[in-house]
């Protein structure tokens, strides 16, 4: 395991991350340490976070930021739940992984790393990734799972546990 900013990534063969590498990082919260570390390896890094209210921009020669989030649908008017990152009424641009890859011209590409830290929305996104059969195109999947007092519904915990097992066995 090697530290890349605030995440650890396996660097054992045959999964060593090296150019030409493509990284998608969803959920930045103004901490680009992971994204910058992989950009320093000369990976092409796409950083996404609509909660930052920051316009699309090129951060460095290898890291680009997109004011877009990840979801289970493609929409330009997603209304997020209010939480520690969202204090007022907002509408976000959201794309499925397949939609984001198409929008950035990365269809049929392998993602060397997909990092997902999207505050509970990961559960619906994972279902969508199974439906679209995209897991086969991901070499490293880093997910921060979220269980909040009011979501997901406690009745769905067993289902979500099975989704997690499905990922591990994939």
Backbone torsions as a table, in degrees:
resi	resn	phi	psi	omega
1	UNK	NA	134.4	-179.9
2	UNK	-122.5	136.3	176.9
3	UNK	-76.4	127.5	170.1
4	UNK	-122.4	96.0	-175.7
5	UNK	62.7	-120.8	-176.5
6	UNK	-100.6	17.2	177.0
7	UNK	-132.3	155.9	177.4
8	UNK	-109.9	138.2	-177.4
9	UNK	-132.9	138.0	176.5
10	UNK	-67.5	131.0	177.8
11	UNK	-121.8	30.9	175.3
12	UNK	-84.2	148.2	173.4
13	UNK	-64.2	142.3	3.7
14	UNK	-94.6	22.3	-173.6
15	UNK	-102.4	14.2	-179.9
16	UNK	-59.9	132.6	178.5
17	UNK	-86.9	119.3	179.7
18	UNK	-152.8	156.0	-178.5
19	UNK	-61.4	148.2	-4.0
20	UNK	-80.9	120.0	-177.7
21	UNK	-121.5	148.1	-179.8
22	UNK	-123.2	128.4	-176.5
23	UNK	-128.0	132.0	170.0
24	UNK	-113.5	130.0	-178.0
25	UNK	-126.5	105.2	-179.2
26	UNK	-100.9	121.9	-180.0
27	UNK	98.0	92.0	-174.2
28	UNK	-105.0	-43.6	-177.3
29	UNK	51.1	41.9	178.0
30	UNK	64.6	15.9	176.2
31	UNK	-115.0	97.7	-177.6
32	UNK	-93.3	14.2	-174.3
33	UNK	-60.0	-42.0	177.7
34	UNK	-64.4	-49.9	-177.0
35	UNK	-61.8	-45.4	179.6
36	UNK	-64.7	-38.3	179.4
37	UNK	-62.4	-42.1	178.4
38	UNK	-74.7	-31.7	172.8
39	UNK	-62.9	-35.0	177.7
40	UNK	-67.2	-17.6	173.4
41	UNK	-84.9	2.4	-175.4
42	UNK	73.6	20.8	171.4
43	UNK	-74.3	148.9	168.5
44	UNK	-81.4	117.7	-175.3
45	UNK	-117.1	126.4	173.2
46	UNK	-109.0	117.3	-178.9
47	UNK	-103.9	134.6	-175.4
48	UNK	-130.8	134.3	172.3
49	UNK	-172.3	104.6	-179.7
50	UNK	-76.7	-16.0	-178.0
51	UNK	-74.1	-11.8	-178.0
52	UNK	-84.3	-12.0	-179.6
53	UNK	54.6	43.0	-179.0
54	UNK	-117.4	136.0	179.8
55	UNK	-69.7	156.2	173.4
56	UNK	-54.3	137.8	177.7
57	UNK	-162.4	160.8	173.9
58	UNK	-90.6	118.8	-176.6
59	UNK	-84.3	-37.9	-179.5
60	UNK	-156.3	177.4	-178.9
61	UNK	-56.1	-24.6	-176.1
62	UNK	-117.8	-7.6	-175.5
63	UNK	-118.8	124.3	175.6
64	UNK	-120.0	141.6	179.8
65	UNK	-105.7	140.1	178.1
66	UNK	-127.8	130.4	177.5
67	UNK	-80.7	68.6	-174.3
68	UNK	-147.3	146.7	176.4
69	UNK	-113.2	175.1	179.6
70	UNK	-108.4	135.5	179.2
71	UNK	-150.9	-172.0	-179.5
72	UNK	-93.4	-2.9	178.1
73	UNK	-139.6	164.5	173.6
74	UNK	-101.3	120.4	179.6
75	UNK	-156.8	154.8	174.4
76	UNK	-104.7	7.6	-176.3
77	UNK	-136.6	41.7	177.9
78	UNK	-72.1	131.5	178.1
79	UNK	-104.2	109.0	-177.6
80	UNK	-77.3	158.0	172.3
81	UNK	-67.5	146.9	175.7
82	UNK	-79.2	135.1	-179.7
83	UNK	-158.0	-157.9	-177.9
84	UNK	-68.1	-19.4	178.8
85	UNK	-97.3	-24.8	-176.1
86	UNK	-121.8	109.2	-176.4
87	UNK	-101.5	-25.1	-175.7
88	UNK	-129.3	177.2	179.2
89	UNK	-66.9	129.8	-178.7
90	UNK	-142.3	160.1	171.2
91	UNK	-130.7	132.2	-175.3
92	UNK	-119.2	155.3	167.9
93	UNK	-84.6	123.5	-177.8
94	UNK	-127.5	140.4	175.9
95	UNK	-134.3	147.5	168.3
96	UNK	-67.6	166.9	176.7
97	UNK	-59.3	-44.1	179.0
98	UNK	-60.9	-41.4	179.2
99	UNK	-66.2	-41.9	178.8
100	UNK	-64.7	-42.9	-179.6
101	UNK	-64.0	-39.1	177.9
102	UNK	-66.6	-43.0	-178.5
103	UNK	-63.1	-33.2	-179.7
104	UNK	-93.9	3.0	178.3
105	UNK	76.5	27.0	-178.3
106	UNK	-109.7	22.0	178.3
107	UNK	-56.8	145.1	177.8
108	UNK	63.4	11.3	175.5
109	UNK	-89.6	154.0	171.9
110	UNK	-87.5	133.7	172.3
111	UNK	-90.8	118.6	177.4
112	UNK	-68.1	-36.8	177.0
113	UNK	-141.9	131.8	169.5
114	UNK	-121.4	114.2	177.9
115	UNK	-107.0	127.9	-178.9
116	UNK	-125.1	115.4	174.2
117	UNK	-137.2	80.2	-169.4
118	UNK	-123.3	32.2	167.2
119	UNK	50.0	62.8	174.4
120	UNK	91.5	-27.4	-177.7
121	UNK	-70.0	-9.6	-179.3
122	UNK	-60.3	-29.2	-177.3
123	UNK	-63.1	-48.1	178.8
124	UNK	-69.5	-35.9	178.8
125	UNK	-62.3	-42.4	179.7
126	UNK	-62.1	-41.8	175.8
127	UNK	-58.0	-44.7	-179.6
128	UNK	-63.9	-38.4	179.6
129	UNK	-65.6	-35.4	175.4
130	UNK	-67.8	-42.9	-179.5
131	UNK	-61.6	-37.2	-177.6
132	UNK	-92.2	-0.5	176.0
133	UNK	58.7	38.3	-178.2
134	UNK	-89.1	-13.7	-177.5
135	UNK	-59.6	-28.4	-179.9
136	UNK	-67.1	-16.7	-180.0
137	UNK	-100.1	16.4	-178.3
138	UNK	-121.7	123.0	-179.2
139	UNK	-84.7	-42.6	178.1
140	UNK	-125.8	125.4	177.5
141	UNK	-117.5	113.8	178.6
142	UNK	-110.6	119.3	-177.8
143	UNK	-127.3	131.2	169.5
144	UNK	-100.3	111.7	-179.6
145	UNK	-82.5	143.0	-179.4
146	UNK	-125.6	129.9	172.5
147	UNK	-125.4	109.5	179.2
148	UNK	-101.1	161.8	-178.2
149	UNK	-55.1	-33.2	-177.2
150	UNK	-110.8	1.5	177.0
151	UNK	-161.5	145.3	-5.8
152	UNK	-68.4	167.2	178.5
153	UNK	-58.9	134.4	-177.8
154	UNK	-58.3	-27.2	176.3
155	UNK	-66.2	-16.1	179.9
156	UNK	-95.6	-1.3	-175.7
157	UNK	-58.6	-42.8	-178.8
158	UNK	-63.9	-42.5	177.7
159	UNK	-59.7	-48.0	-178.8
160	UNK	-63.8	-35.3	176.2
161	UNK	-61.9	-42.0	179.3
162	UNK	-67.0	-35.4	175.9
163	UNK	-62.2	-43.1	179.1
164	UNK	-61.5	-43.1	177.4
165	UNK	-63.3	-36.7	178.7
166	UNK	-62.6	-38.9	178.4
167	UNK	-65.9	-45.6	-178.2
168	UNK	-60.2	-36.4	-177.1
169	UNK	-84.6	-6.2	-177.9
170	UNK	-81.9	NA	NA
